[in-house]
Amino acid sequence: MEFCRLSFREGKAYSFSYLISGACTLTITLPISFGFYLLRVHFPLDDVHPILPFAAQAKWLLLPTVHSIALAFACDDTIEADHELWWLKWAESAGLAALMGLSGFLVMRWLSVNQPGVQLHLLLIPSLLSASIGALFGATIPYWYRKTMRGTGLEDVTKPVLPSTDKIAAAV
């Protein structure tokens, strides 16, 4: 497991486990998104709005992929500390809000390239929604995860568990 949990703090290389989180998210969301796309194609809800091709709709999957990578990093950034820093929850909330807001704006710009008449306020609505989800998740999930790991004593699963000297003395 040591090859997945590497950090800059201890002079080790960068961790690829965050990218694996993003790849797992994309692996799960892509077939689900395609399934809903097929449902919309075969059972349309209305004939007024045309259905975008799946390649265009799949651009929305950038949001959960970026979100899972950022959450994996946020959950792991101070897991080895013995206590929670008072400002960390708010910094993670603001950071994830900014990242998700930017990601939402980029996806909307990416989708609006072929639609020249799109107004700016229509680009901001998904960006603000993404930012609010990032803020909520950034303030709650990493804090909860680290609190749970510290409570169970699993904050560093890469260190080997050594038997206590009392157990060794009792065995002899």
SULDAQUI-V705373 format. One line per field, one symbol per residue. psi: psi as a letter, one per 30 degrees, with the letter a starting at -180 (. if undefined). A space follows every 50 residues. Layout:
psi->???
This chain:
psi->feffikleegglllkffeeeeeeeeeeefeeeeeeeeeeeefikelgekl klleeeeffffeefeeeeeeeeeeffehfflflkkefeeeeeeeeeeeee eeeeeeeeeefgefjfgkleffffefeeeeeeeeeeeefeeeeeeeeeee efggfjffkkjkklfeeeeff.
